[in-house]
Amino acid sequence: MSENSIRDVFLEEAKEILRHLEADLIQLEENPDDEVVHRIFRYVHTIKGSSGIAGFDEVYEFTHRLENLLDAVRNKKVPVEKALVDLLLESMDWVAEAIYEHANAERKKFLDEKVASFGSFSAKEGEAVLARTENVQAEKPANYFLVRASFKPTIFENGIDPLLILEDLVSLGSVEHRRVHFDKLPALRDMDPEKCYLEWTILLKTFHPRQKLDEAFLFVKDDNDISIEDVTNDFTDSERRAGGIQERKVGEILVRRGVITEEELDTVLSIQRETNKKIGDIIVEKGFADEKAVQQALGDQNRIKSRIQATTVRVETKKLDTLLNLLGEIVISQSSIARMAEELEEEQGYRLKNALYGMDRITREFQEQIMAIRMIPIGPTFEQFRRFVRDVADDVHKEIRLDIRGSETELDKTVIEQISDPLKHMIRNAIDHGIETPQERQKAGKKPVGTITLNAYHQEGNVFIEIIDDGRGLDRAAIRRKAVERGLIKGDEEINDRQLQEFLFMPGFSTAEQVGELSGRGVGMDVVRTNIEALRGTVELFSEPGKGTTIRIKLPLTLAIIEGMLVRVGKNVYIIPLLSIVESLQPVRDSIKTVEGKGEVLLVRDEYVPLVRLYQHFGIDSDFTNPWEALVVVVESGTSRIGIMVDDLVGQQQIVIKSLDNFITKSRALSGAAIMGDGTVALIIDVHGMVGEIAT
């Protein structure tokens, strides 16, 4: 591998490591946990080794000193405190600058001195803390993992040393058994010093979960043969054995643990049949395993279940996008064939429709699988805000904790990439406007530390993201006063809370008395709504005085393919997203009313909803002008409902969304277009945008 290729690999890996490091450092400050310390140490250790190979000498030297400091933290010789976390965060900022921009020599000298100053902590006190920690840890049940690793001969070319991985594993616990495999080892004269022939199996006893072992193989698991098997059930205590669980033979247990091979077990069984000796004694005599391993197997002969790590492959996002676009073309072609089937004679058309039915099922399954690949957890996006909340809260002299829930919730990669900025706006508002100072919170009978919660969950085919703070809530009087000042309402005009909150989403609207670094310019919530609507989402706001505010974002799972209802107006076909449709009906004449200042409304189940004549809204011809002769599709967006008048319902269909440029239309009521089976273009109605256009 060329020098440039090694640097490219390092630059890509370092970006991911630094992101994890930042999140873990914030977590360390909130919850000083040994597992977090070990994980931070391994990340810094990896950057140190990789930076040296990639030619970043200053980064290598600096991270080596950081590694020594973190080793002291691991051994409880340096306490975890805010000053330490501040230093480590500053250090990671410098490392990022040195790797991706330029190394600031003065800043590095300053950080070197601070790193050195932490070495004066009392070793005696640290050792006492360590002893207490080990006593507590000894009470926890241990996990056992059988780890098998076979590395590519060319792994050194990627700047990776497998021995360092083994060191990381050893740091997680104790190695109960190890075996080095020599099957692939060539004769000495045939060895290439630049190739790796390492292959080993170890049995690791650890108090850490499986995830920690996975992290040790983070950058090699895709390209090398790595398996991690949880065999904890084979090491259960005597109480569980007393429960009458069916036992396994000692030889089988040792094979499953990787202590001996099947060939060695066959040899042992063969000797056992001839000599009638105990299998355990034969295994020790032949040198296949030591006495300790055999005694462990004899002492715990329970049935175990294997959990084998799933094989994963990294795929470039561009390839997934290409695959999705090709799927879109298949859907369009399928629609075209279905249209042709309608025009064929009855028998031929029937046979073709049956074939298309099977093809449609496969296509949908294909689509679901591709979308599942594109779906990624929102957790990493949430985690990146820990540092942001910490730093901004320090700037405004507030104590704020970030609580993350639903981090395993998945949504489309494209949606996640575009949601980060709106979330940052809302978190900034919560810090500046929502959460009170510690003194104000104590006067109000609250804890001095405020909480901002990020929560994500799936519901009704959408993803909901909530930003919740336990602050003072919205100042309704201040909002009303500002609205009156701007001429949005009259001084004595009565409006409800929902209408009052809508002012916050207007451009240039701010209740801040002074313009500060964080807010006050009236830019923020209007940008949030614009960005969310661009993702075909909605934003709702709920607030209770003295208790806090919740902002709820509703987003589609994906931006690529939707289920749509095709409706016809004259010669034009439009698409309404199926998730937005409540019902369709043919109204009676008496259900249509005209309300002064609000236009036409339709009575639907004892509720009046605004009626939108689609042909008037878009300026096109229609077959019907009387609503009672046409059809009305009732749709909803958030808490608002409208009735859309159309000529006919064409049918339901999967729609591949194509974006519309602004020079084609600036209407908020249209979110995109789709190519139909006959080659024509149908426009997709944005229900939320249409509700907004009607309201204005």
Rosetta blueprint (number, residue, H / E / L):
1 M L
2 S L
3 E H
4 N H
5 S H
6 I H
7 R H
8 D H
9 V H
10 F H
11 L H
12 E H
13 E H
14 A H
15 K H
16 E H
17 I H
18 L H
19 R H
20 H H
21 L H
22 E H
23 A H
24 D H
25 L H
26 I H
27 Q H
28 L H
29 E H
30 E H
31 N L
32 P L
33 D L
34 D H
35 E H
36 V H
37 V H
38 H H
39 R H
40 I H
41 F H
42 R H
43 Y H
44 V H
45 H H
46 T H
47 I H
48 K H
49 G H
50 S H
51 S H
52 G H
53 I H
54 A H
55 G L
56 F L
57 D H
58 E H
59 V H
60 Y H
61 E H
62 F H
63 T H
64 H H
65 R H
66 L H
67 E H
68 N H
69 L H
70 L H
71 D H
72 A H
73 V H
74 R H
75 N L
76 K L
77 K L
78 V L
79 P L
80 V L
81 E L
82 K H
83 A H
84 L H
85 V H
86 D H
87 L H
88 L H
89 L H
90 E H
91 S H
92 M H
93 D H
94 W H
95 V H
96 A H
97 E H
98 A H
99 I H
100 Y H
101 E L
102 H L
103 A L
104 N L
105 A H
106 E H
107 R H
108 K H
109 K H
110 F H
111 L H
112 D H
113 E H
114 K H
115 V H
116 A H
117 S H
118 F H
119 G H
120 S H
121 F L
122 S L
123 A H
124 K H
125 E H
126 G H
127 E H
128 A H
129 V H
130 L H
131 A H
132 R H
133 T H
134 E H
135 N H
136 V H
137 Q H
138 A H
139 E L
140 K L
141 P L
142 A L
143 N E
144 Y E
145 F E
146 L E
147 V E
148 R E
149 A E
150 S E
151 F L
152 K L
153 P L
154 T L
155 I H
156 F H
157 E H
158 N H
159 G L
160 I L
161 D L
162 P H
163 L H
164 L H
165 I H
166 L H
167 E H
168 D H
169 L H
170 V H
171 S H
172 L H
173 G E
174 S E
175 V E
176 E E
177 H E
178 R E
179 R E
180 V E
181 H L
182 F L
183 D L
184 K L
185 L L
186 P L
187 A L
188 L H
189 R H
190 D H
191 M L
192 D L
193 P L
194 E L
195 K L
196 C L
197 Y L
198 L L
199 E E
200 W E
201 T E
202 I E
203 L E
204 L E
205 K E
206 T E
207 F L
208 H L
209 P L
210 R H
211 Q H
212 K H
213 L H
214 D H
215 E H
216 A H
217 F L
218 L L
219 F L
220 V L
221 K L
222 D L
223 D L
224 N L
225 D E
226 I E
227 S E
228 I E
229 E E
230 D E
231 V L
232 T H
233 N H
234 D H
235 F H
236 T L
237 D L
238 S H
239 E H
240 R H
241 R H
242 A L
243 G L
244 G L
245 I L
246 Q L
247 E E
248 R L
249 K L
250 V H
251 G H
252 E H
253 I H
254 L H
255 V H
256 R H
257 R H
258 G L
259 V L
260 I L
261 T L
262 E H
263 E H
264 E H
265 L H
266 D H
267 T H
268 V H
269 L H
270 S H
271 I H
272 Q H
273 R H
274 E H
275 T H
276 N L
277 K L
278 K L
279 I H
280 G H
281 D H
282 I H
283 I H
284 V H
285 E H
286 K L
287 G L
288 F L
289 A L
290 D L
291 E H
292 K H
293 A H
294 V H
295 Q H
296 Q H
297 A H
298 L H
299 G H
300 D L
301 Q L
302 N E
303 R L
304 I L
305 K L
306 S L
307 R L
308 I E
309 Q L
310 A L
311 T L
312 T L
313 V L
314 R L
315 V L
316 E L
317 T H
318 K H
319 K H
320 L H
321 D H
322 T H
323 L H
324 L H
325 N H
326 L H
327 L H
328 G H
329 E H
330 I H
331 V H
332 I H
333 S H
334 Q H
335 S H
336 S H
337 I H
338 A H
339 R H
340 M H
341 A H
342 E H
343 E H
344 L L
345 E L
346 E H
347 E H
348 Q H
349 G H
350 Y H
351 R H
352 L H
353 K H
354 N H
355 A H
356 L H
357 Y H
358 G H
359 M H
360 D H
361 R H
362 I H
363 T H
364 R H
365 E H
366 F H
367 Q H
368 E H
369 Q H
370 I H
371 M H
372 A H
373 I H
374 R H
375 M E
376 I E
377 P E
378 I L
379 G H
380 P H
381 T H
382 F H
383 E H
384 Q L
385 F H
386 R H
387 R H
388 F H
389 V H
390 R H
391 D H
392 V H
393 A H
394 D H
395 D H
396 V L
397 H L
398 K L
399 E L
400 I E
401 R E
402 L E
403 D E
404 I E
405 R E
406 G L
407 S L
408 E L
409 T L
410 E E
411 L E
412 D E
413 K H
414 T H
415 V H
416 I H
417 E H
418 Q H
419 I H
420 S H
421 D H
422 P H
423 L H
424 K H
425 H H
426 M H
427 I H
428 R H
429 N H
430 A H
431 I H
432 D H
433 H H
434 G H
435 I L
436 E L
437 T L
438 P H
439 Q H
440 E H
441 R H
442 Q H
443 K H
444 A L
445 G L
446 K L
447 K L
448 P L
449 V L
450 G E
451 T E
452 I E
453 T E
454 L E
455 N E
456 A E
457 Y E
458 H E
459 Q E
460 E L
461 G L
462 N E
463 V E
464 F E
465 I E
466 E E
467 I E
468 I E
469 D E
470 D L
471 G L
472 R L
473 G L
474 L L
475 D L
476 R H
477 A H
478 A H
479 I H
480 R H
481 R H
482 K H
483 A H
484 V H
485 E H
486 R L
487 G L
488 L L
489 I L
490 K L
491 G L
492 D L
493 E L
494 E L
495 I L
496 N L
497 D H
498 R H
499 Q H
500 L H
501 Q H
502 E H
503 F H
504 L H
505 F H
506 M L
507 P L
508 G L
509 F L
510 S L
511 T L
512 A L
513 E L
514 Q L
515 V L
516 G L
517 E L
518 L L
519 S L
520 G L
521 R L
522 G L
523 V L
524 G L
525 M H
526 D H
527 V H
528 V H
529 R H
530 T H
531 N H
532 I H
533 E H
534 A H
535 L L
536 R L
537 G L
538 T E
539 V E
540 E E
541 L E
542 F E
543 S E
544 E E
545 P L
546 G L
547 K L
548 G E
549 T E
550 T E
551 I E
552 R E
553 I E
554 K E
555 L E
556 P E
557 L L
558 T L
559 L L
560 A L
561 I E
562 I E
563 E E
564 G E
565 M E
566 L E
567 V E
568 R E
569 V E
570 G L
571 K L
572 N E
573 V E
574 Y E
575 I E
576 I E
577 P E
578 L H
579 L H
580 S H
581 I E
582 V E
583 E E
584 S E
585 L E
586 Q L
587 P L
588 V L
589 R H
590 D H
591 S H
592 I E
593 K E
594 T E
595 V E
596 E L
597 G L
598 K L
599 G E
600 E E
601 V E
602 L E
603 L E
604 V E
605 R L
606 D L
607 E E
608 Y E
609 V E
610 P E
611 L E
612 V E
613 R E
614 L H
615 Y H
616 Q H
617 H H
618 F H
619 G L
620 I L
621 D L
622 S L
623 D L
624 F L
625 T L
626 N L
627 P L
628 W L
629 E L
630 A L
631 L E
632 V E
633 V E
634 V E
635 V E
636 E E
637 S E
638 G L
639 T L
640 S E
641 R E
642 I E
643 G E
644 I E
645 M E
646 V E
647 D L
648 D E
649 L E
650 V E
651 G E
652 Q E
653 Q E
654 Q E
655 I E
656 V E
657 I L
658 K E
659 S L
660 L L
661 D L
662 N L
663 F L
664 I L
665 T L
666 K L
667 S L
668 R L
669 A L
670 L E
671 S E
672 G E
673 A E
674 A E
675 I E
676 M L
677 G L
678 D L
679 G L
680 T L
681 V E
682 A E
683 L E
684 I E
685 I E
686 D L
687 V H
688 H H
689 G H
690 M H
691 V H
692 G H
693 E H
694 I H
695 A H
696 T L
